[in-house]
Amino acid sequence: MSDDTRADFDAAVNMTPKQLEDWLDTDESKAVGQKDGGESTGHASGRRIVELLRKKAGDLTDDDLAHMRKVVGYVHRHSAQRPDGDVRDTRWRYSLMNWGHDPLK
């Protein structure tokens, strides 16, 4: 079970921890996503994804695996909504990047 989750997560998340950290520091990253007054859900998830990418597989908790499945679901759903045309500077791409997936990679 956890092997499948890890493989699905690794396929969905195509940014390295460093790339994701650098992205999360940008104004573009902070400007997208659903917010409850503070940090967006995707931005918070991005920080969690960095931690997950740096964890050894044997150290993953059930909560970690649940978040990994959430990330995979989000990336798949959001990818299916790809807009027409050049997506380089779109909120759609920026939102996916908060979740560790750069559709231009």
C-alpha positions in Angstrom: 0.0 0.0 0.0 2.6 2.6 1.0 4.8 1.5 -1.9 2.0 2.4 -4.3 1.4 5.7 -2.6 5.0 6.6 -2.7 5.3 5.7 -6.4 2.2 7.7 -7.2 3.5 10.7 -5.2 6.9 10.5 -6.8 5.2 10.5 -10.2 3.0 13.5 -9.4 5.6 15.6 -7.6 8.2 16.5 -10.2 10.0 19.3 -8.4 12.9 18.8 -6.1 12.7 20.0 -2.5 15.1 22.9 -3.3 13.0 23.9 -6.4 9.8 23.8 -4.4 11.3 25.7 -1.5 12.6 28.4 -3.9 9.2 28.6 -5.6 7.3 28.9 -2.3 9.4 32.0 -1.5 8.0 33.8 -4.6 5.2 36.4 -4.7 3.6 34.3 -7.5 3.4 31.3 -5.2 1.9 33.2 -2.4 -0.7 34.9 -4.6 -2.6 31.8 -5.7 -4.8 29.3 -3.9 -7.7 29.2 -1.5 -6.9 31.2 1.7 -8.5 31.2 5.1 -7.1 34.6 6.0 -3.5 33.6 5.9 -1.5 31.0 3.9 -3.3 29.2 1.1 -4.0 25.5 1.3 -1.6 24.8 -1.6 1.2 26.8 -0.1 0.9 25.0 3.2 0.8 21.7 1.3 3.9 22.7 -0.5 5.8 23.2 2.7 4.6 19.7 3.8 5.6 18.2 0.5 9.2 19.5 1.0 9.3 17.6 4.3 7.9 14.5 2.8 10.4 14.5 -0.1 13.2 14.6 2.5 11.8 11.8 4.6 13.0 8.2 4.3 10.3 5.9 3.1 10.5 3.9 6.4 9.9 7.0 8.4 6.6 7.9 6.8 3.6 8.0 9.1 -0.1 7.1 8.2 -0.7 10.9 8.2 2.2 11.4 5.8 0.8 8.8 3.4 -2.7 10.4 3.6 -1.2 13.7 2.6 0.7 12.1 -0.2 -2.6 10.6 -1.5 -4.2 14.1 -1.2 -1.3 15.6 -3.3 -1.7 12.9 -6.0 -5.4 13.5 -6.2 -5.0 17.3 -6.4 -2.3 17.1 -9.1 -4.4 14.7 -11.2 -7.7 16.7 -10.9 -6.0 20.1 -11.5 -3.9 18.8 -14.4 -7.1 17.7 -16.1 -8.3 21.3 -16.1 -5.4 22.6 -18.2 -6.3 25.8 -20.0 -5.7 26.3 -23.7 -2.7 28.2 -24.9 0.6 29.0 -23.2 0.4 28.1 -19.5 3.8 29.5 -18.4 2.5 32.5 -16.5 -0.9 31.3 -15.4 -2.5 30.9 -12.0 -3.3 27.3 -13.0 0.4 26.5 -13.3 1.4 28.4 -10.2 -1.3 26.5 -8.2 0.1 23.2 -9.4 3.6 24.2 -8.6 2.5 24.9 -5.0 1.6 21.3 -4.9 5.1 20.2 -6.2 4.1 19.7 -9.9 5.4 21.9 -12.7 3.4 21.0 -15.8 6.1 22.5 -18.0 8.7 19.9 -16.8 
